[in-house]
Amino acid sequence: MCANSKDSDREILIDGKLYNVSSFKHPGGSIIKFFYRDNAINCTYPDATTTWHAFHSRSKRARILLKSLPSRIYEGSPSSSSDSKSSGTIKDQMIEDFHQFESELRQEGFFDPSISHVTLRILEIFMLFYIGYHLILANWWIFGALICGIAQGKCGWLEHEGGHISLTGVIKIDIMIQTIVYGFGDGMSAGYWRNQHNKHHATPQRLQHDVDLNTLPLVAFNAEIARLVGPLGRWWIKIQAFIFPTITPLLVTLGWQLYLHPRYSIRTKRYSELFFMIFRLVVLRFVLGDFSLKSVVYIYLLSTWFGANYIFLHFSLSHTHKPISQPNIHHNWVRYAADYTTNIDSSWWCNWLMGYLNFQIEHHLFPSMPQFRFPEITDRVRELFRKHELDYDCCSYLTAFRRTLGNLQDVADTITEVQIENTPKMRS
């Protein structure tokens, strides 16, 4: 805790002003705590400027709320992670160039939504579910469950865009699409997703901040997290490179569907989410009305297993094998995207399979940009990175899998080494 700082007096630095948020209940949750002065090294103010604009670029309400907060001009020196536009350092020149680049992309229409693209994505999901259930009804259970699993994964990609308001660009409509697609397609809470996922975007791979690192006890993507597990957990982590691609995604998904997400929807009174979660099960039972309850449960688990592995394995390719950042070190927006994110080579099949999230660097730079536009800007992003001597990490699809599974094994080996070090040596 910084000297003279008070929990009742919190300020956040945005566009050269300190906004007092001590009595402000942030609609997006506790993410604002990441930008308190005592949450960074040397008690400097982490600059929230670029992060704030990235999350609220389409929200008039957010701008009104920000103006209503008590504020004062920031008179201190810029931090090493400054997102301000004109403080005169090399790192600030990086941010200034980024803002100029973003402005150019907006003027050129790259942030404009495409209703036809959104419509095709939704129709694709309906078609996949239709084919999947017809195969199941024709007693092709495994193939039908596989297609339904792919449809569930596609729901995950689509709801992700809805949560980022990059579908229609209209906040209420995109959140409605996310609520329906995630609730009916995957049985999960859109509100919970937004609350958690934005923390990841604000501070990717940062310990005690990025919720995607809070994966225990089922998996550990880095050695520091792995050291926190007990004896039983160590046994599980030691074989995680084998069980993560097979068992872990299903366990996580069932935990979310049956407990964590419904609990969140009930606690936050998001009853529309609960409706679609329940309606999903009603429709499943109706479509498979001629099947026994045991068979319905089997088909549900099988399709969920396919879907969970599809979505979780592909999500894990983007960050989990990258280095981690310490809790008290804050990086600027561009540095987070460059140092803690991986792209996967573009191809028609990979773009389709991963819903354009193989362009993870571009997605972290511009989270509200419609994702199908990413292939058009990659060369310009590379140019920006070259200018500021940043690494643009892009690899093949198979290399990304090797890195991810190899990292899981490396963490498992670390657990084994710790056990050997802590084993009492016998006296001769």
C-alpha positions in Angstrom: 0.0 0.0 0.0 1.4 3.4 -0.9 2.1 6.0 1.7 -0.8 8.4 2.4 -3.2 6.4 0.2 -6.7 5.6 1.5 -9.1 3.0 0.4 -11.8 5.6 0.6 -10.0 7.9 -1.8 -9.3 6.2 -5.1 -8.3 8.0 -8.3 -7.8 6.8 -11.8 -5.8 8.6 -14.5 -7.5 9.1 -17.8 -6.6 11.7 -20.5 -4.4 13.7 -18.1 -7.1 13.9 -15.3 -7.4 12.1 -12.0 -11.0 10.9 -11.5 -12.1 10.1 -8.0 -13.9 6.7 -8.0 -14.1 6.1 -4.3 -17.9 6.2 -4.3 -18.4 5.0 -7.8 -19.9 1.6 -8.5 -18.4 0.6 -11.8 -20.9 -1.3 -14.0 -18.0 -3.4 -15.4 -16.9 -4.6 -12.0 -13.7 -4.4 -10.1 -11.4 -3.9 -13.1 -11.0 -0.2 -12.1 -8.9 -1.4 -9.1 -6.2 -2.4 -11.5 -5.5 1.3 -12.1 -5.3 2.6 -8.5 -2.0 4.3 -7.6 -1.1 1.6 -5.0 -1.5 -1.2 -7.6 1.7 -0.3 -9.4 5.4 -0.1 -8.6 6.7 3.1 -7.0 3.1 4.1 -6.3 2.8 5.8 -9.7 -0.6 6.1 -11.3 -1.1 3.5 -14.0 -2.5 5.3 -17.0 -5.9 4.0 -17.9 -6.4 6.3 -20.9 -6.1 3.8 -23.7 -7.8 1.0 -21.8 -10.8 3.2 -21.0 -11.2 4.3 -24.6 -10.8 0.8 -25.9 -13.7 -0.5 -23.7 -16.0 2.5 -24.0 -15.5 3.8 -27.5 -19.2 3.1 -28.4 -20.7 4.2 -25.1 -22.2 7.7 -24.7 -23.3 6.7 -21.2 -19.7 5.9 -20.1 -18.6 9.4 -21.3 -21.4 11.0 -19.3 -20.6 9.0 -16.2 -16.9 9.9 -16.5 -17.6 13.6 -16.7 -19.9 13.4 -13.6 -17.0 12.1 -11.4 -15.0 14.5 -9.3 -11.7 15.2 -11.1 -8.5 17.2 -11.0 -5.7 17.9 -13.4 -2.8 15.4 -12.9 0.4 17.3 -12.2 2.7 14.5 -11.6 5.3 13.1 -14.0 4.2 10.3 -16.4 4.8 6.7 -15.3 6.9 4.4 -17.4 3.6 2.8 -18.6 2.0 6.1 -19.6 -0.8 6.0 -22.1 -0.8 9.7 -22.4 -0.2 11.2 -25.8 2.3 14.0 -25.2 4.6 13.5 -22.2 7.7 13.3 -24.3 9.1 9.9 -23.7 9.9 7.1 -26.2 7.2 4.9 -24.8 4.7 7.8 -25.0 5.6 8.2 -28.7 4.6 4.6 -29.1 1.2 5.3 -27.7 0.9 8.5 -29.7 1.6 6.5 -32.9 -0.9 3.9 -31.8 -3.6 6.5 -31.3 -2.9 8.0 -34.7 -3.0 4.5 -36.3 -6.3 3.8 -34.6 -7.8 7.1 -35.7 -6.8 6.3 -39.3 -8.5 2.9 -39.1 -11.7 4.4 -37.8 -11.7 7.0 -40.6 -11.2 4.2 -43.1 -14.2 2.3 -41.8 -12.4 -0.7 -40.2 -14.5 -0.3 -37.0 -17.8 -0.2 -38.9 -20.0 -3.2 -38.3 -21.3 -5.5 -41.1 -24.8 -6.7 -40.6 -24.5 -9.2 -43.5 -21.5 -10.8 -41.8 -23.3 -11.0 -38.4 -26.3 -12.5 -40.1 -24.2 -15.2 -41.9 -22.5 -16.1 -38.6 -25.9 -16.6 -36.9 -27.3 -18.6 -39.8 -24.1 -20.8 -39.7 -24.8 -21.7 -36.1 -28.4 -22.6 -36.8 -27.3 -24.7 -39.7 -24.7 -26.6 -37.6 -27.2 -27.3 -34.8 -29.8 -28.4 -37.4 -27.4 -30.8 -39.1 -26.1 -32.1 -35.8 -29.5 -33.0 -34.3 -30.6 -34.5 -37.6 -27.6 -36.8 -37.5 -28.4 -37.7 -33.9 -32.0 -38.5 -34.8 -30.7 -40.7 -37.6 -28.7 -42.6 -34.9 -25.4 -41.1 -36.0 -24.8 -40.0 -32.4 -21.1 -39.4 -32.5 -21.1 -37.4 -35.7 -24.1 -35.5 -34.7 -22.6 -34.7 -31.3 -19.4 -33.6 -33.0 -21.3 -31.1 -35.3 -23.3 -29.8 -32.3 -20.0 -29.4 -30.4 -18.7 -27.3 -33.3 -21.9 -25.2 -33.2 -21.3 -24.7 -29.4 -17.8 -23.5 -30.2 -19.1 -21.2 -32.8 -21.5 -19.8 -30.2 -18.5 -19.1 -28.1 -16.8 -17.1 -30.9 -19.9 -15.1 -31.7 -20.8 -14.3 -28.1 -17.2 -13.1 -27.6 -17.8 -10.5 -30.3 -21.1 -9.6 -28.8 -19.4 -9.0 -25.5 -16.9 -6.7 -27.2 -19.7 -4.8 -29.0 -18.1 -5.6 -32.3 -21.1 -7.2 -34.0 -23.6 -4.4 -34.8 -21.9 -1.7 -32.7 -25.1 -1.0 -30.8 -24.5 -1.9 -27.2 -28.0 -3.1 -26.3 -28.3 -5.2 -29.5 -24.9 -6.8 -29.1 -25.4 -7.7 -25.5 -28.8 -9.1 -26.4 -27.2 -11.3 -29.1 -24.5 -12.3 -26.6 -27.1 -13.2 -23.9 -29.1 -15.4 -26.3 -26.2 -17.1 -28.1 -24.2 -17.8 -24.9 -27.2 -18.7 -22.8 -29.0 -20.9 -25.4 -26.0 -22.1 -27.3 -23.6 -22.8 -24.4 -25.7 -22.6 -21.3 -23.6 -19.8 -19.8 -23.9 -16.2 -18.5 -23.0 -13.3 -20.8 -22.7 -11.0 -17.8 -20.2 -13.2 -16.1 -18.2 -13.4 -19.3 -18.0 -9.6 -19.6 -17.1 -9.1 -16.0 -14.2 -11.5 -16.2 -13.0 -11.2 -19.8 -12.4 -7.4 -19.7 -10.0 -7.9 -16.8 -8.0 -10.2 -19.1 -7.9 -7.6 -21.8 -6.8 -4.8 -19.4 -3.9 -6.8 -18.1 -3.1 -10.0 -20.1 -0.8 -12.4 -18.4 -0.4 -10.2 -15.3 -0.5 -12.2 -12.0 -3.4 -11.4 -9.6 -5.1 -9.4 -12.4 -5.7 -11.5 -15.5 -8.4 -14.0 -14.5 -7.3 -16.3 -17.2 -4.4 -17.2 -15.0 -6.7 -18.3 -12.2 -7.0 -21.8 -13.4 -6.3 -23.9 -10.3 -6.9 -26.6 -9.4 -7.6 -28.0 -12.8 -4.6 -26.6 -14.8 -1.6 -24.4 -14.3 -0.1 -22.5 -17.2 2.9 -21.2 -15.3 5.2 -22.3 -12.6 4.3 -19.6 -10.1 0.7 -20.6 -10.1 1.6 -24.3 -10.0 3.5 -23.9 -6.8 0.3 -23.0 -5.0 -1.3 -26.4 -5.3 -1.3 -29.1 -2.6 -0.2 -32.7 -2.8 -3.3 -34.0 -4.6 -3.2 -31.0 -7.0 0.5 -31.7 -7.8 -0.4 -35.2 -8.9 -3.0 -33.7 -11.3 -0.7 -31.0 -12.6 2.0 -33.5 -13.3 -0.2 -35.1 -15.9 -1.9 -31.9 -17.2 -0.3 -32.1 -20.6 -2.3 -35.2 -21.2 -5.6 -34.4 -19.5 -5.9 -30.8 -20.6 -6.7 -31.7 -24.2 -9.1 -34.5 -23.1 -10.7 -34.1 -19.7 -10.1 -30.6 -18.3 -12.3 -28.6 -20.7 -15.3 -30.7 -20.0 -14.9 -30.4 -16.2 -14.5 -26.6 -16.5 -17.5 -26.3 -18.8 -19.8 -28.4 -16.6 -18.7 -26.5 -13.6 -19.6 -23.2 -15.3 -22.9 -24.5 -16.8 -24.2 -26.2 -13.6 -22.9 -23.9 -10.9 -20.7 -20.8 -11.5 -22.6 -19.1 -14.3 -26.2 -19.8 -13.0 -25.1 -18.6 -9.5 -23.8 -15.4 -11.0 -27.0 -14.8 -13.0 -29.1 -15.3 -9.8 -26.9 -13.1 -7.7 -26.9 -10.3 -10.2 -30.6 -10.8 -11.1 -29.9 -11.4 -14.7 -33.0 -13.5 -15.2 -33.0 -13.3 -19.0 -29.7 -15.3 -18.9 -31.3 -17.9 -16.7 -34.3 -18.2 -19.0 -32.1 -19.0 -22.0 -30.0 -21.5 -20.0 -33.1 -23.4 -19.0 -34.8 -23.0 -22.4 -31.8 -24.7 -23.9 -32.4 -27.8 -21.8 -36.1 -27.8 -22.6 -35.5 -27.6 -26.3 -32.9 -30.4 -26.1 -35.4 -32.7 -24.3 -38.1 -31.8 -26.8 -35.9 -32.5 -29.9 -34.8 -35.8 -28.4 -38.2 -36.7 -27.1 -38.0 -40.2 -28.3 -34.7 -40.9 -26.6 -34.5 -42.2 -23.0 -33.2 -39.7 -20.3 -30.0 -41.7 -20.1 -29.4 -41.3 -23.8 -30.2 -37.6 -23.7 -27.6 -37.2 -20.9 -25.1 -39.1 -22.8 -25.6 -37.0 -26.0 -25.4 -33.8 -23.9 -22.1 -34.8 -22.3 -20.7 -36.0 -25.6 -21.6 -32.8 -27.5 -20.4 -30.7 -24.6 -17.1 -32.6 -24.6 -16.6 -31.9 -28.3 -17.5 -28.2 -27.8 -15.5 -27.6 -24.7 -12.3 -29.1 -26.2 -12.9 -27.1 -29.4 -13.2 -23.7 -27.7 -10.8 -24.2 -24.7 -7.9 -25.6 -26.7 -8.1 -22.8 -29.3 -8.4 -20.1 -26.7 -5.4 -21.5 -24.9 -3.2 -21.0 -28.0 -3.1 -17.2 -27.8 -1.5 -16.5 -24.3 -0.9 -19.4 -22.0 2.6 -20.2 -23.2 3.7 -16.6 -23.0 5.7 -15.0 -20.1 3.8 -13.7 -17.1 4.0 -10.2 -15.7 4.4 -9.5 -11.9 1.4 -8.0 -10.0 3.0 -4.6 -9.4 4.3 -4.0 -12.9 1.9 -2.3 -15.3 2.6 -2.1 -19.0 1.1 0.2 -21.6 -1.7 -1.0 -23.9 0.5 -1.7 -26.9 3.2 -3.4 -24.9 0.7 -5.8 -23.4 -0.5 -6.8 -26.9 3.1 -7.3 -28.2 4.7 -9.1 -25.3 1.9 -11.3 -24.0 0.0 -12.4 -27.1 0.5 -14.7 -30.1 -1.0 -14.7 -33.6 -1.5 -17.9 -35.6 -0.9 -17.8 -39.4 -3.9 -16.7 -41.4 -5.6 -19.1 -43.8 -9.2 -19.6 -44.8 -9.6 -22.7 -42.6 -7.8 -21.3 -39.6 -9.7 -18.0 -39.7 -13.0 -20.0 -39.9 -12.0 -22.5 -37.2 -10.9 -19.8 -34.7 -13.4 -17.1 -35.6 -10.6 -14.7 -36.5 -9.2 -14.9 -33.0 -6.0 -16.3 -34.5 -5.4 -12.5 -35.0 -5.0 -12.1 -31.2 -2.5 -9.2 -31.4 -4.9 -7.1 -33.5 -7.8 -8.2 -31.2 -6.0 -6.9 -28.1 -5.1 -3.7 -29.8 -8.6 -3.1 -31.1 -11.1 -5.2 -29.1 -14.1 -3.4 -30.5 -13.1 -3.8 -34.2 -15.2 -6.5 -36.1 -12.8 -9.4 -36.1 -13.3 -10.4 -39.7 -11.4 -7.2 -40.6 -8.2 -8.2 -38.9 -6.5 -9.8 -41.9 -6.7 -6.5 -43.7 -4.6 -4.6 -41.1 -1.9 -7.1 -40.1 0.8 -5.6 -42.3 0.2 -2.1 -40.8 0.3 -3.5 -37.3 3.6 -5.2 -38.2 4.9 -1.8 -39.4 3.9 -0.1 -36.2 5.7 -2.8 -34.2 8.9 -2.6 -36.3 9.0 1.1 -35.8 9.0 0.7 -32.0 11.1 -2.5 -32.0 8.3 -4.7 -30.7 8.0 -8.4 -31.4 5.1 -9.5 -33.6 4.8 -13.1 -32.5 3.1 -15.1 -35.2 3.5 -18.9 -35.7 1.8 -21.8 -37.5 -1.2 -23.6 -36.1 0.8 -26.7 -35.2 3.6 -24.7 -33.6 1.0 -22.9 -31.4 -0.2 -26.3 -30.2 3.3 -27.5 -29.6 4.1 -24.4 -27.6 0.9 -24.7 -25.5 1.2 -28.4 -24.7 5.0 -28.0 -24.3 4.4 -25.3 -21.7 2.0 -27.5 -19.8 4.6 -30.2 -19.6 7.3 -27.7 -18.6 5.1 -26.5 -15.7 4.5 -30.2 -14.8 8.3 -30.8 -14.7 8.7 -27.8 -12.4 6.3 -29.4 -10.0 8.4 -32.6 -10.0 11.6 -30.6 -9.4 10.0 -28.8 -6.4 8.9 -32.1 -4.9 12.5 -33.5 -5.3 13.9 -30.4 -3.7 11.5 -30.6 -0.8 12.0 -34.3 -0.2 14.0 -34.9 3.0 17.4 -36.6 2.3 18.1 -39.8 4.2 21.2 -39.8 6.4 23.9 -42.3 5.4 
